[in-house]
């Protein structure tokens, strides 16, 4: 039989049982749609994480009080203080591969403006922090080196702080005096709006002030700092810059060659790789779970095709009796199986894209639909159609014409 005739016979057979054909495709449809939606959510989350980490600065290096062993017990950054202001000054002076460096002291505070008050976070930093984080000031100005040396009571605020203290984030609060933990501080600038990061934290709910101001007036003049944020001269030299900083701090802290570091150095790429690996594992897990639907859909196709072979045994016998060969019967049933899987795959692609867009619109989740995910899910559905359609088709092709004609 000609291939065109085989397609006509296959479509005629499927159209006689429209509801059964649709229900058979449903497993493929749900499976393909699930794979596309899960991969879109996973890829969107992965890119969003990378974008949030990139906002720290492409060459950024973060230094924290690290874990070391004391009495056989590993101590975390929250239990010890090992980084001092002198370390920041030494990095700025002696590390040639570091362009910018800023100490960072962080404290939860209560900000008050008249009858309005707001609980927020204040960061004590120097002017290099703005450059490292690529922060810009939309209203007013950032503080200067003179403000830092004088421990001036000035600050730059985020738009969330402006909204909650002044009632409208579009208000220009520069020049206003607010009280931070009962200390009067003058607002000299407003940061550009950044929105939420990947972890749902409001990046605009922040106050930046000169490091000496926060250290002396709000942190009891401690000589230790919470962390250090630095920037390498170029992205290609981050690894060398980390080695240079680590060597200097080990020397400053008088650590023996056999001693563990009492500090931790992290780069943007380290954090990106960690969260990227977690995101990739979750994406694979979700896609694997969705892929089970495709497998179930394939089993459904095989089940229906076996039923179809049984129902059409006499028809198969008649076709063989008038000259149809075994391969013609094989191809006919394979075409029916492939049509079911292809049609289900196409409908599933449309449904998967639609579901992904709805998740983005109503769920607020970042989604990225890639061509590779569409091709992967469609190819998988086609392979399932061929794989699970082969056995019923082979069974139909191997029927004895005499036995088939006698079948009731």
N, C-alpha and C positions, 0 to 999 in steps of 0.2 A: 504493500500500500504506500501511496505517496505520503510524505510528511504532512502536507496540507490536509489531507483527508484524516490523518491521525489526530491532528489538532481539532478538526471539526467534530470528530467523534468524542474526544475528550471534553470539549466545551459543552457539547450536547448532553453528555452524561452528567456533568457537574451542574448544569442548569436545571436538570430535572429534579434535583434535590437542593434547592437554593439554601434553605435553612440549615440543612445538615452540612453543606459545604461551608457556610459562614461559621457555624459553630466549630467546625474542624480547623478553620483558619484562626479562630479566636486565640488559641494558645500562641500561635506565631505572632499575631498582632500584639498581644500583651507583652510577649517576650521582647520583641524588637523595640516597642515603645519604652519598656522599662530600661533596657540596656542604653538606649539613646539618652533618656532622661537622667539616669544615674551617672553616666559618663559626663553629661553636660554639667550637672551639679558639681561633680568631683573636679572637673577641669576648671570650672568657674571659681570654686573655693581655692584651688591651687594657685591660680593666677592672682586672686585677691590677696592671698597670703604673701605672695612674692611682691606685690605692689606695696603692701603695708610695710614689709621689711625694707623695701627699697626706699621708703620715705625716711628711713633713718639716715640715708646718705649712701651713695654707691661705694664709698671707700671707708665706711665707718668701722671703727674698732672700739669695742666695749670692754672695759676692765672692771671687774667686781672683786670684792673681798672673797678670796677663794677658799676651797676646802683643803684643810691640812689635817694631819694626825696629831692629836694631843691625848696622850695616855692610851694610845691604841684605838681611839675613837675618832672617826672622821667628822670634822666640824664644818658646818655649812656657812654660807655667807651671812646668814641672819644671826649666827651665834658668835662671830668674831669680827673684829675690825682690824684691818691690816693695811689699808690704803690711806695715805696721808696727803696733805696739801703739798708737802715737799716732793712727793712722787709726781704730782702734776707739773710742778715747776721743772723737775729734772727731765721729764719727757719732752717738754717744750724746748728745753735748752740743749739737750744732748741727742735726741733722736732725729737724725737728718731725714728719715723717711716718713716723718709725721709732719703734716702741714699745719693742722689745727688741733688744739686739745682744750678740753673744758672739764673742770670738776663738776660733779652733779650731787647736790644735796636735796633730798626730797622729803616733804613733810605735809601731812594732812592738816589743814587749817580752816578756820571759820572767818570768812570775809563779810564785812558789814558796811552797808552804805545807808545811812539814815535808819529807816525802819526795816530795810530789807537786809537779809543775811543769806549766805550761801556757803555750804561746806564744799571745799574744793582742795586741790593739790597745788602747792607752791614748789617750784624748782629753783634752787640756787645755782646759777650757772654764770659763765662769763660770755663775752660777746662772740667768741668763736663758736658757741653752741648754735647760734642762728645760722652760721655758715655751714656747719657740719650737717644740720638737720634740714638745710634749705628752707628755713622759715622766713617769711616776709611779713612786714608790718604794713597794714593797710591804712591805719590812722595813727598820726603821731610818729614817734621814732623809738628805736630800741635804746637801751642804756649804753653808755660809753665807758671807756677805760677809766675816766675820771670818776664816774659814778661808782665803779668797782673799788677803786683805791679809797674813796671816801666812805664806802659802805652806805651810799645814799639810799634813803628810803623811797625808792622809785620801783615801778614794776610795769610789765607788759602783760596784758590779760587776753584770754581767749574769748570768743564770741559768746560761749555759753555763760561765762561769768558775767559778761556785760548784760546779757538777757535777764539773768536772775537778780542782778543788783540794780539795774537801771530800767527794767521792764521792756526793753526793746533792744535787740542786738544791733540795730542800725544806728542807735544813738552813738554820738561821739563823746566818750567819757574822758578824753585826754584832759589833764589838768585837775580832774576830780580827786578828792582825798577819800580813800576808803581805809577801814581799819582791819588789819589782819592779826588776829589774836591780840587785839587791843593796841596794836602798834599802827600809828597813822602812816599810810604809804600813798604816794602820789602816782596815779596812772599816767604814764607818758606815751603809751602806745597800745594798739590793738592788733593781735595776730590775724592773719588771713584765715578764713574758715577752712578747716581740714576735714570735719565730719568724723564718723566712726571708723575705727580700724577693723581688721578682720575679726578680732575677738570681741567686738561689740563695745569697746571702750570709746568714750567721747573724747577725742583729741583736742577739742576746743574748751574742755572744762579744766583749765590750767592757768596758773599765774607764773610768770618768769620774773625773777628778781636777781640783782647782782649777787654772786656767790658770797662775798663777805657780809652782805646785809643779812642773808638768811643764816649764815654760819654764826655770826656774832649776836644777832638779835633774836633768833628763833631756835638755834640749835645749841645753846649754852657754850658757844665758842670752842667746840670740840675741834681738835686738830685732824680728826679723821673725816673722810668723805665717803658718801654712800657708794659712789662709782665714778669712773672717768670715761668720758666719751672723746675719742680722737678720730682723726681722719688721715689716711695715708696719702702720700703725694700723688699716687695713681692707683687705679684698680689692679694693674699688673703687679704692683709691688706690695700688695697687702700682706702676703705671706712673709716677705722679708721685714716689713714693718712690725709685724707681730713678734718675730724673732728678736728684733732690735729692742722692742719695748719689754719683752719678757726677760731678756738678758740684763737690761738696765735695772728692772725692778728686783730681780734676784740679787743683783749686786747691792742695791740700796738696802734691801732687807737682810743682807748678810746671810744668805742661804748657802749651805754647803752643797757640793755637787750631788750628794746622795739625798738631800732634802727635797720633799715635794714643794711645789709652788704654794705660797699662801695667798695666791690671787688666781683669778680665772680670766683669761682673755678670749673674747668671742668676736667674730666678724659677722658681717651681714650674710656672707655666703654660708657660714656655719649654721646660723639660725635658719636661713632659707632651705638648706639641705635637710635639716632636721624636720621642719614642718612639711617640706615637700615630700619627704619619705613617708611621713604619717598620712598625708593627704593621698598619696599614691596608693598606699596599702588600703585605705578606706575606699578609694575609688574602685580598686580591683575587687574588694570584698563585695561592694554593692553591685558591681557589674556581674560578678559570679552568681550572686543570689538572683539577679534578674535573668541571667542566662539559663537558670533552671526552668524558667517559664518556657524558654525556647525548646528545651529538651522535652518538657511535658507536651508542648505543641507538636513536636515531631512524633511522639508516641501516639498522640491523637490522630495524626495523619496516617500512620501505619495501621492503626486500629480500623479506621474508616475504610482504608483501601482494602484491607482483608475482608471486611464486610461486603464491600463492593464486588470483590472477586467472587465471593460466595453467591451473592445475588445474581451475578451475571455469568454464572457458569455455563448455562445453556447458550447464551449469546456468544461466549468465547468458543464453544464447540461449533456453532454454526459458522462463525468467521473462519475457523480452521478448516471446516469441511468444504468451504467454497474457495480455499486457496490461501488464506492468511497464514503466514509462517509464525513460528514461535517468537522471533525477534520483533515482528509487527505487534504482537500482543504485548510483549515486554515494553516496547517503546510507547505504546498507547497508554499503559498504566503509569509508566514513568512520567509521561507528559502531564497526566492528571495530577500526580503528586507534586510535580514541579510548579504547575499552575497554582495549586493551592498555596504552596510555600511562597512563591513570588508575589501573588496577590496579597497574602497576609503580610509579607515583608514591606510592600509599598504602603499599605494602609497603616502598618505599624510605624513606619518612618514619619508619616504625616501626623499620627497621634503623638509620637514621642516628641516631635518638634513643638506641637501645640501644648503638650503638658509642660515642657521645659519653659516655654514663654509664660504660661500661667503661673508657674512657680516663681519666676522672676518678678512678675507683676504683683501678685497677691502675697507671696511669701517673702518678697524682698531679698531672696537669695541670689547670689551671682551665678549665672549659668553661661557656659560657653559651648555652643554646639559646633563640633568639628566635623569636617568631611570624613576623617578617618573613623570616627565613631559610627557614622551613618553607613559607610562602606563595610565596616566590621560586622555590624548587626545584620545588614542585608545579606552579606556573604554567608554568615552563619546560618541564616534562615534558609538560603538556597541549598547549602550543604546538607542541612537537616532534611529538606525535601527530597533530595536525591538519596540520602542514606536510608531514611525510613520508608521511602517508596520502593526501594530496590527489592526487598524481600516479597512484598505482595505482588509486585510486577513479575518477579521471577517465578512465583508460585502459579500465577495465571498462565505464564508462557509455557510451563512444564505440564499443563493439564493434558490428559489423553483425550483427543477429539471424540472418541466413541463414548468414553465415560462421561464426558461433558454433555453430550447430547442426551444421555440417559438420565442426567441429573434432574430431579424434581424439586 
